[in-house]
Amino acid sequence: MSETLQTNGFEQMPMVTGHGARDSMEHREIDAQLELLRDRVLLLGGKTEDAVHRAMRSLTERDSDLARSVCEADEQIDQMELEIDQLSIEILASHQPAEHDLRLVVSVAKITPILERIADHATSIAEAAIILNNEPQIDSYVDFSMMADIAAEMLREALNAFTSEDAAASREIIARDLTLDKSYGRVFDGLIETLVRNPAAANGAARLLFVAKHIERIGDYVKDICELNVYLTEAVFIKHSQGN
């Protein structure tokens, strides 16, 4: 229902009353909640990316205090995941989101635990660093740093693609995961050669193999985020499609 407001003989814009006013208020409310949801996810993503960087620095710089700080920060990331989950539930329970808004909430509900798992991998790298830092360094960490840089850059760009709803950029990031997989293969082969040459370094080499695998898994999780970005933007699932 609307009423026309007249002032000084001039007809003004209709005043929204009744159901129209309530609808307008609800739209503003859900828009604000969705904006908050986006902001929370990006904040979580930033902290996750930072955890990956600091975990690798703790290894390459042999800084166990930094590694411990990564482990301690993981609890905060877990709490942020729970808060985002709760906000998503509140939006779905309180409103009837339009098609795109519903895809946003669903995408966030799936992206959030992915970010938490990436942070868990960063924590595992930091835990390995604490042990490795107390032992002689058996191999160069250059390839590990390159792998981690690729993974962290992919994560940052995936979050940017989420913000801008850029499906093309998301597909490009998915294709780039092949570079990370090849780097993992080189690191794996190099560590196996180290084991053959120096069996006494078996424990350290095994831990480094796990570090490399953690980084490779981070790349896989970034692919998952990008697939959800495509779903958000284009309303299509590409997870099991060929070539993405």
C-alpha positions in Angstrom: 0.0 0.0 0.0 1.2 3.5 -0.8 0.0 7.1 -0.2 0.8 10.1 -2.2 2.3 13.0 -0.3 1.5 16.5 -1.5 3.4 19.6 -0.4 2.8 23.2 -1.6 0.7 22.0 -4.5 3.5 19.7 -5.9 2.9 16.0 -6.0 5.8 14.2 -4.3 7.0 10.6 -4.5 4.6 8.0 -3.0 5.2 7.2 0.7 5.7 3.5 1.2 3.5 2.1 4.0 2.2 -1.2 5.2 3.7 -4.3 3.5 5.8 -2.2 1.2 7.6 -0.5 4.2 8.2 -3.9 5.8 9.6 -5.4 2.6 11.9 -2.4 2.2 13.1 -2.7 5.7 13.6 -6.5 5.3 15.6 -6.0 2.1 17.9 -3.5 3.9 18.3 -5.9 6.8 19.3 -8.9 4.7 21.6 -6.7 2.6 23.4 -5.6 5.7 23.6 -9.2 7.0 25.0 -10.5 3.6 27.6 -7.7 3.6 28.6 -8.7 7.1 28.8 -12.3 6.0 31.1 -11.3 3.1 33.3 -9.2 5.4 33.6 -12.1 8.0 34.6 -14.6 5.3 37.3 -12.2 3.9 38.6 -11.6 7.4 38.8 -15.3 8.0 40.5 -15.7 4.6 43.1 -13.1 5.4 44.0 -14.7 8.7 44.2 -18.1 7.0 46.5 -16.7 4.3 48.6 -15.1 7.0 48.8 -18.4 8.9 50.2 -20.1 5.7 52.9 -17.4 5.3 53.9 -17.5 8.9 54.0 -21.2 9.1 56.4 -21.4 6.2 58.5 -18.6 7.6 58.8 -20.5 10.8 60.3 -23.4 8.9 62.6 -21.5 6.4 63.8 -19.1 9.1 63.9 -21.8 11.8 61.8 -19.7 14.1 60.0 -21.9 16.6 58.5 -19.0 18.5 56.7 -17.9 15.2 55.6 -21.5 14.7 54.1 -21.6 18.2 52.2 -18.4 17.5 50.7 -20.0 14.4 49.5 -22.9 16.5 48.0 -20.6 19.1 46.2 -18.5 16.5 44.4 -21.6 15.1 41.8 -21.5 18.0 40.8 -18.0 16.9 40.3 -19.2 13.4 38.1 -22.1 14.6 36.0 -19.6 16.6 35.6 -17.3 13.5 34.3 -20.3 11.6 31.6 -21.0 14.2 30.5 -17.3 14.1 30.2 -17.4 10.4 28.2 -20.6 10.5 25.9 -19.0 13.1 25.4 -15.9 10.9 24.6 -18.1 7.9 22.0 -20.0 9.9 20.4 -16.8 11.1 20.1 -15.4 7.6 18.4 -18.6 6.3 16.1 -18.8 9.3 15.0 -15.2 9.4 14.7 -14.5 5.7 13.8 -16.0 2.3 16.9 -15.0 0.3 16.6 -14.4 -3.4 18.3 -16.9 -5.7 21.7 -15.1 -5.9 21.6 -14.3 -2.2 20.8 -17.9 -1.4 23.8 -19.0 -3.5 26.0 -16.6 -1.6 24.9 -18.0 1.8 25.4 -21.6 0.5 28.8 -20.8 -0.9 29.9 -19.1 2.3 28.7 -22.1 4.3 31.0 -24.3 2.2 34.0 -21.9 1.9 34.3 -21.3 5.6 35.2 -24.9 6.6 37.6 -25.0 3.6 39.4 -22.0 5.0 39.5 -23.6 8.5 41.0 -26.8 7.0 43.7 -24.7 5.2 44.5 -23.1 8.5 44.8 -26.6 10.0 47.3 -27.5 7.4 49.3 -24.3 8.2 49.2 -25.4 11.9 50.5 -28.8 10.9 53.4 -27.2 9.0 54.2 -25.1 12.0 54.2 -28.1 14.3 56.6 -29.9 11.9 58.8 -26.8 11.9 59.1 -26.8 15.7 60.6 -30.3 15.5 62.7 -29.8 12.3 64.1 -26.6 13.8 65.8 -28.6 16.5 67.5 -30.9 14.0 70.2 -30.2 11.4 68.7 -28.9 8.1 68.9 -31.8 5.6 67.8 -30.0 2.5 67.2 -26.6 1.0 63.8 -25.1 1.6 63.8 -23.0 -1.6 61.3 -25.3 -3.3 59.1 -25.4 -0.2 59.0 -21.6 -0.1 58.1 -21.5 -3.8 55.3 -24.0 -3.3 54.0 -22.1 -0.3 54.1 -18.8 -2.2 52.1 -20.3 -5.1 49.5 -21.7 -2.7 49.2 -18.4 -0.7 48.9 -16.4 -3.9 46.2 -18.7 -5.2 44.3 -18.3 -2.0 44.6 -14.5 -2.0 43.4 -14.4 -5.6 40.6 -16.8 -4.9 39.3 -14.5 -2.2 39.5 -11.5 -4.5 37.6 -13.5 -7.1 35.0 -14.3 -4.5 34.7 -10.6 -3.7 34.3 -9.5 -7.3 32.4 -12.6 -8.3 34.8 -13.2 -11.1 34.3 -16.7 -12.6 36.9 -16.3 -15.3 39.6 -15.5 -12.7 38.4 -18.5 -10.6 38.9 -20.8 -13.6 42.4 -19.5 -14.2 43.3 -20.2 -10.6 42.0 -23.7 -10.9 44.2 -24.3 -13.9 47.2 -22.9 -12.0 46.9 -25.8 -9.4 48.7 -28.0 -12.0 51.9 -25.9 -11.4 51.7 -26.5 -7.7 51.2 -30.3 -8.3 54.3 -30.3 -10.5 56.3 -28.5 -7.8 55.1 -31.1 -5.3 56.3 -33.9 -7.6 59.8 -32.3 -7.8 60.0 -31.9 -4.1 58.9 -35.4 -3.5 61.5 -36.9 -5.9 64.2 -34.8 -4.3 63.4 -35.9 -0.8 63.3 -39.6 -1.9 66.8 -39.1 -3.4 67.9 -37.6 -0.1 66.6 -40.7 1.7 68.5 -43.0 -0.6 71.8 -41.0 -0.2 71.4 -40.4 3.5 69.3 -43.0 5.4 70.2 -41.3 8.7 68.1 -38.3 7.6 65.0 -40.4 7.2 63.0 -38.8 10.0 63.6 -35.3 8.8 63.0 -36.2 5.2 59.7 -37.8 6.1 58.5 -34.7 8.0 59.4 -32.6 5.0 57.4 -34.9 2.8 54.4 -34.2 5.0 55.1 -30.5 4.8 55.1 -30.6 1.0 51.9 -32.6 1.1 50.2 -30.0 3.4 51.1 -27.3 0.9 49.8 -29.4 -2.1 46.5 -30.0 -0.2 46.2 -26.2 0.4 46.2 -25.8 -3.4 43.5 -28.4 -3.7 41.3 -26.6 -1.2 41.8 -23.3 -3.1 40.5 -25.1 -6.2 37.4 -26.0 -4.1 36.9 -22.3 -3.2 37.2 -21.3 -6.9 34.6 -23.9 -7.9 32.2 -22.4 -5.4 33.0 -18.9 -6.8 31.9 -20.2 -10.2 28.7 -21.6 -8.6 28.0 -18.3 -6.9 28.5 -16.3 -10.1 27.1 -18.6 -12.8 24.8 -21.0 -10.8 26.7 -24.0 -12.3 28.6 -26.8 -10.6 32.0 -27.5 -12.2 33.5 -29.8 -9.5 33.3 -33.0 -11.5 33.4 -31.5 -15.0 36.3 -32.0 -17.3 38.7 -29.1 -17.8 36.6 -26.9 -15.4 
